[in-house]
Amino acid sequence: MNRTVPGALQTHLDSGVTTVCVLVKITPQIAPDGGAPVPLGLTSLDEDVDYDDGVDSDGAITYHAAVGVEMSQAVSTVDMAIDNADGSSLIAAVEFDLPATEAELSSGIYDYADWVQYLVNYEDLSMGHVELGRGTLGQVRVLDAGQRFTFEELGLTQPLKQSIVQRDSLRCRARFGSMPVGTPGAESTERFPCGFDTTALWVTGEVTAVDADEPQFSFDTDLVAPANTYRPGLLRWLTGNNAGRQYEVESYTAGAIVTTTFPMTYPAEVGDEFEIRPDCTHWKEGDNSCQTFHGADWVLHYRGEPWIPVGEQDQINIPGANG
């Protein structure tokens, strides 16, 4: 990748003794209040940096040191492979007047935001900057009980690697519960939807005990459904520290024990209320399969090719291929 380096900054870099830091500017697509999005600035320096990149009308923005930023080594390619890097930053406590609260990060406001990364001389910002990269973020994840968040910086070639047509698949490609594009009030819409209304599947429950070893994964409930009813499943928290968050359910075993696929932001607590429903395995038959929800009409809703011939070796490597 060719970069334009201002002459003064190049001289500083060549001097052997540098005072440089990284600035990361993240601009969401929307704002929490529905107004104009406000850029979020992060810096690797131990003090705030006010810098105007001169790109748009934002003017100088503050790159915050209180939350900082830690970047992995960027993976850049000369072909059409995807450029990316991972970043991690702290979430400011409520007493700090800083952007990007935990609630905003969890709500998805910063998912797929635009980002740009600069290298500057913090002792003399008039030297300008080197643009190290730009693109869009992946999904932003809140970790460690709301203490930090991580994000993936995807380069400009990433959109060019996306498939423009659906690929053949043994499993159904549609999201369970998705409806045709334009359906009012639909939870999700797709061009080739599942078409099953999941509204009636949701039931409410309450945490009765928490796994002492894995409190962010597993907990007992007051549910009465048989084992494996919610395997796989979808869980939404209604109260408690995780209220408003949604998680995939990996297992639902005897004794009404729920285990999530990924760790929850906060450990579950006795008395926390939630709602849960079964999810589809995306296979044509078996428990919680397309035939479970659509019955004899499953073939009208299955967005896959379950009869693709699979060799014996491939059957060993592809779970469910023997079904």
C-alpha positions as CSV (number, residue, x, y, z in Angstrom):
1,M,0.0,0.0,0.0
2,N,1.4,3.4,-1.0
3,R,1.1,6.1,1.6
4,T,1.6,9.8,1.4
5,V,3.9,11.1,4.1
6,P,4.2,14.8,4.7
7,G,7.9,16.0,4.4
8,A,8.2,17.3,7.9
9,L,6.8,14.1,9.4
10,Q,9.1,11.9,7.2
11,T,12.1,13.9,8.4
12,H,11.0,13.2,12.0
13,L,10.5,9.5,11.3
14,D,14.0,9.3,9.8
15,S,15.6,11.1,12.8
16,G,15.7,7.9,14.8
17,V,14.2,9.5,17.9
18,T,10.4,9.9,17.4
19,T,7.4,11.1,19.4
20,V,4.6,9.4,17.5
21,C,1.3,7.9,18.5
22,V,-1.7,6.2,16.8
23,L,-5.1,7.9,16.5
24,V,-8.2,5.9,15.6
25,K,-11.3,7.8,14.4
26,I,-14.5,5.8,14.4
27,T,-17.6,7.4,12.8
28,P,-20.9,5.5,13.4
29,Q,-23.6,5.4,10.7
30,I,-26.2,6.8,13.2
31,A,-26.3,8.7,16.5
32,P,-28.0,7.5,19.7
33,D,-30.4,10.4,19.5
34,G,-31.0,10.1,15.8
35,G,-29.1,13.2,15.0
36,A,-25.8,13.6,13.1
37,P,-23.3,10.9,14.1
38,V,-20.4,12.1,16.3
39,P,-16.9,10.6,15.6
40,L,-15.3,8.7,18.5
41,G,-11.5,9.3,18.9
42,L,-9.1,6.9,20.6
43,T,-5.4,7.3,21.1
44,S,-2.5,5.0,22.1
45,L,-0.9,8.0,23.9
46,D,-1.3,8.5,27.7
47,E,-2.9,12.0,27.3
48,D,-5.7,13.3,25.1
49,V,-4.8,14.5,21.6
50,D,-6.9,17.2,19.9
51,Y,-6.3,16.8,16.1
52,D,-8.0,18.0,12.9
53,D,-7.4,15.6,10.1
54,G,-8.8,18.1,7.6
55,V,-10.9,15.5,5.9
56,D,-14.4,16.8,6.6
57,S,-16.3,19.4,8.6
58,D,-15.7,17.7,11.9
59,G,-12.9,20.0,12.8
60,A,-10.6,19.1,15.6
61,I,-11.8,16.1,17.7
62,T,-10.5,14.8,20.9
63,Y,-8.8,11.4,20.8
64,H,-9.3,10.1,24.3
65,A,-6.5,8.6,26.4
66,A,-8.7,7.7,29.4
67,V,-10.0,4.7,27.5
68,G,-7.0,4.3,25.3
69,V,-6.6,1.9,22.4
70,E,-4.5,-1.3,21.8
71,M,-4.1,-2.5,18.3
72,S,-3.0,-5.8,17.0
73,Q,-0.5,-6.0,14.1
74,A,-2.4,-5.1,10.9
75,V,-2.7,-7.8,8.3
76,S,-2.3,-6.1,4.9
77,T,-2.2,-7.9,1.6
78,V,-1.3,-7.0,-2.0
79,D,-4.0,-9.2,-3.6
80,M,-7.7,-9.3,-3.0
81,A,-7.5,-10.9,0.5
82,I,-9.0,-9.1,3.4
83,D,-7.0,-6.5,5.2
84,N,-7.8,-6.3,8.9
85,A,-6.6,-5.6,12.5
86,D,-8.1,-6.0,15.9
87,G,-8.5,-3.3,18.5
88,S,-9.4,-3.2,22.1
89,S,-10.4,-0.2,24.3
90,L,-11.7,0.4,27.8
91,I,-15.2,1.5,28.5
92,A,-15.3,4.8,30.5
93,A,-16.9,4.8,34.0
94,V,-20.1,6.9,34.2
95,E,-18.4,9.8,36.0
96,F,-16.2,10.4,32.9
97,D,-17.8,12.6,30.2
98,L,-16.7,10.5,27.3
99,P,-18.5,9.1,24.3
100,A,-19.3,5.4,23.6
101,T,-21.1,4.3,26.8
102,E,-21.6,0.6,27.4
103,A,-25.2,0.9,26.5
104,E,-24.4,2.5,23.1
105,L,-21.7,-0.1,22.4
106,S,-24.1,-3.0,23.2
107,S,-26.9,-1.5,21.2
108,G,-24.9,-1.9,17.9
109,I,-24.5,1.8,17.1
110,Y,-20.8,1.3,16.4
111,D,-21.2,-1.9,14.5
112,Y,-20.0,-1.5,10.8
113,A,-18.9,2.1,11.5
114,D,-16.4,3.9,9.3
115,W,-12.8,4.0,10.8
116,V,-9.5,5.6,9.9
117,Q,-6.2,5.2,11.6
118,Y,-3.5,7.9,11.7
119,L,0.1,8.2,12.8
120,V,1.0,11.6,14.1
121,N,3.8,13.4,16.0
122,Y,2.1,14.3,19.2
123,E,4.8,16.9,20.0
124,D,4.1,18.8,16.8
125,L,0.7,18.0,15.2
126,S,1.4,20.6,12.5
127,M,3.5,18.0,10.7
128,G,0.3,16.3,9.6
129,H,-0.4,12.6,9.6
130,V,0.2,9.3,7.8
131,E,-3.0,7.4,7.1
132,L,-2.3,3.8,8.2
133,G,-5.6,2.4,7.0
134,R,-9.3,2.9,6.7
135,G,-12.5,0.9,6.1
136,T,-15.4,-0.4,8.2
137,L,-15.6,-2.1,11.6
138,G,-16.9,-5.6,12.2
139,Q,-19.2,-6.2,15.1
140,V,-18.3,-4.5,18.3
141,R,-18.3,-6.8,21.4
142,V,-18.5,-5.8,25.0
143,L,-16.3,-8.0,27.2
144,D,-15.2,-8.5,30.8
145,A,-18.4,-7.6,32.5
146,G,-18.6,-4.2,30.6
147,Q,-15.1,-3.1,31.3
148,R,-13.8,-3.1,27.7
149,F,-14.8,-3.5,24.1
150,T,-13.2,-5.0,21.1
151,F,-13.6,-4.3,17.4
152,E,-12.2,-5.6,14.1
153,E,-11.0,-3.1,11.5
154,L,-11.8,-4.4,8.0
155,G,-10.0,-2.9,5.1
156,L,-11.5,-1.5,1.9
157,T,-11.1,-4.8,0.0
158,Q,-13.5,-6.6,2.4
159,P,-16.7,-5.7,0.6
160,L,-15.2,-6.8,-2.7
161,K,-14.8,-10.4,-1.2
162,Q,-18.5,-10.8,-0.5
163,S,-20.6,-13.2,-2.6
164,I,-23.1,-11.5,-4.9
165,V,-25.2,-14.7,-5.2
166,Q,-26.1,-17.4,-2.6
167,R,-23.8,-20.4,-2.6
168,D,-25.1,-24.0,-2.6
169,S,-25.4,-25.4,0.8
170,L,-26.6,-28.7,2.4
171,R,-28.1,-26.6,5.2
172,C,-30.8,-23.9,4.9
173,R,-29.3,-20.4,4.4
174,A,-32.3,-18.5,5.7
175,R,-32.4,-17.0,9.2
176,F,-35.0,-18.7,11.3
177,G,-38.1,-16.6,11.5
178,S,-37.2,-14.2,8.7
179,M,-40.0,-12.8,6.5
180,P,-40.1,-11.4,3.0
181,V,-38.6,-8.0,2.5
182,G,-41.1,-5.2,3.4
183,T,-43.1,-7.3,5.9
184,P,-44.3,-4.8,8.6
185,G,-43.1,-5.5,12.1
186,A,-40.9,-8.4,11.1
187,E,-38.0,-9.2,13.4
188,S,-35.8,-9.8,10.3
189,T,-36.4,-9.8,6.5
190,E,-34.6,-11.5,3.7
191,R,-35.1,-11.9,-0.1
192,F,-35.3,-15.7,0.4
193,P,-36.9,-16.0,3.9
194,C,-37.7,-18.8,6.2
195,G,-41.3,-17.7,6.5
196,F,-42.0,-19.1,10.0
197,D,-43.6,-16.8,12.6
198,T,-41.6,-17.3,15.8
199,T,-43.8,-15.0,18.0
200,A,-45.7,-17.8,19.6
201,L,-42.5,-19.8,20.5
202,W,-41.2,-17.3,23.1
203,V,-41.8,-18.2,26.7
204,T,-40.6,-16.4,29.8
205,G,-38.5,-17.8,32.6
206,E,-36.5,-16.9,35.7
207,V,-33.0,-17.9,36.9
208,T,-33.2,-20.1,40.0
209,A,-29.5,-20.9,40.5
210,V,-26.2,-20.1,38.8
211,D,-23.3,-22.4,37.9
212,A,-20.5,-21.3,40.3
213,D,-17.8,-22.4,37.9
214,E,-19.3,-20.8,34.8
215,P,-21.7,-18.0,35.9
216,Q,-21.4,-16.3,32.5
217,F,-22.5,-19.4,30.6
218,S,-24.8,-21.7,32.6
219,F,-27.7,-21.3,35.0
220,D,-30.8,-23.2,36.3
221,T,-34.3,-22.0,35.5
222,D,-37.9,-22.6,36.3
223,L,-38.7,-23.7,32.7
224,V,-40.8,-26.8,32.4
225,A,-40.1,-27.8,28.8
226,P,-38.4,-31.2,28.1
227,A,-34.6,-31.4,27.7
228,N,-33.3,-30.3,24.3
229,T,-36.3,-28.1,23.6
230,Y,-34.1,-25.1,23.3
231,R,-31.1,-26.8,21.6
232,P,-30.3,-24.7,19.7
233,G,-32.2,-21.7,21.0
234,L,-32.3,-17.9,21.4
235,L,-32.3,-16.1,24.8
236,R,-33.2,-12.5,25.6
237,W,-32.7,-11.0,29.0
238,L,-35.6,-8.9,30.4
239,T,-34.1,-7.9,33.8
240,G,-30.8,-7.9,35.5
241,N,-27.4,-6.6,34.4
242,N,-27.8,-8.3,31.0
243,A,-31.2,-6.8,30.3
244,G,-31.7,-6.1,26.6
245,R,-29.0,-8.5,25.4
246,Q,-29.5,-11.5,23.3
247,Y,-27.5,-14.8,23.3
248,E,-27.5,-18.1,21.4
249,V,-28.4,-21.1,23.5
250,E,-26.0,-24.1,23.1
251,S,-27.8,-26.6,25.3
252,Y,-30.9,-27.1,27.4
253,T,-30.5,-30.2,29.6
254,A,-32.5,-32.1,32.2
255,G,-33.3,-29.9,35.2
256,A,-34.0,-27.0,33.0
257,I,-30.3,-25.9,32.8
258,V,-29.6,-23.4,30.1
259,T,-26.0,-22.9,28.7
260,T,-25.2,-20.2,26.2
261,T,-22.8,-20.6,23.3
262,F,-20.8,-17.5,24.1
263,P,-20.1,-15.9,27.5
264,M,-22.6,-13.3,28.6
265,T,-21.4,-9.8,29.4
266,Y,-22.4,-10.2,33.1
267,P,-22.9,-13.3,35.1
268,A,-26.5,-14.4,35.5
269,E,-28.0,-13.8,38.9
270,V,-30.8,-15.5,40.8
271,G,-34.1,-13.8,40.0
272,D,-33.1,-12.5,36.6
273,E,-35.9,-12.8,34.1
274,F,-35.6,-13.8,30.4
275,E,-37.5,-15.0,27.4
276,I,-36.4,-18.0,25.4
277,R,-37.4,-19.8,22.2
278,P,-36.1,-22.8,20.2
279,D,-34.0,-22.0,17.1
280,C,-33.7,-24.0,13.9
281,T,-30.8,-26.3,13.2
282,H,-31.0,-25.4,9.5
283,W,-31.1,-29.1,8.6
284,K,-34.1,-30.6,6.8
285,E,-34.9,-33.2,9.4
286,G,-34.2,-34.0,13.1
287,D,-35.0,-32.2,16.3
288,N,-35.7,-28.4,15.7
289,S,-35.2,-28.9,12.0
290,C,-37.1,-27.4,9.0
291,Q,-39.5,-30.3,9.2
292,T,-40.2,-29.7,12.9
293,F,-41.5,-26.2,12.2
294,H,-42.9,-26.4,8.7
295,G,-44.1,-30.0,8.6
296,A,-44.9,-31.4,5.2
297,D,-44.5,-28.0,3.6
298,W,-40.8,-27.8,4.6
299,V,-39.6,-28.1,1.0
300,L,-41.4,-24.8,0.2
301,H,-39.3,-23.0,2.9
302,Y,-35.9,-24.8,2.9
303,R,-33.3,-22.4,1.4
304,G,-30.7,-25.1,0.8
305,E,-29.8,-28.1,-1.4
306,P,-30.0,-31.1,1.0
307,W,-29.6,-33.7,-1.8
308,I,-26.2,-32.5,-3.0
309,P,-24.1,-35.7,-3.4
310,V,-21.5,-36.0,-0.7
311,G,-18.6,-38.5,-0.8
312,E,-17.8,-40.8,2.1
313,Q,-14.8,-38.8,3.2
314,D,-16.8,-35.6,3.1
315,Q,-19.6,-37.2,5.2
316,I,-17.0,-37.7,7.9
317,N,-16.0,-34.1,7.8
318,I,-19.5,-32.5,7.5
319,P,-21.7,-32.8,10.6
320,G,-25.2,-33.9,9.6
321,A,-24.2,-34.9,6.1
322,N,-25.4,-38.5,6.7
323,G,-28.9,-37.2,7.6
